[in-house]
Amino acid sequence: MMVSKFDLLAARVSHLTTVRRKQ
């Protein structure tokens, strides 16, 4: 249960980091 929430957060952070790096 907790892992699912953490996984979702990590995925979102990763996506944000990628978008920022692309810019």
N, C-alpha and C positions, 0 to 999 in steps of 0.2 A: 504493500500500500504506500508506504513512505517512499519506497524506491521509485514508484510510478511518478509521484509528484516531483521528486528530485530530477528524474529523467526528463520530464517535460520542461522543467526550469532550465536544465543544462542545454537541452536542444534549442530553447528560445535564445539563451545567451549566445550559443554558438552561432546561430543565424544572425543575431545582431552584430556580433563581432565580424562575421564574414562581410556583411553589408558595409560596415564601417571601414573595413580594410579595403574593400573594392573602391570606396569613395576616395 
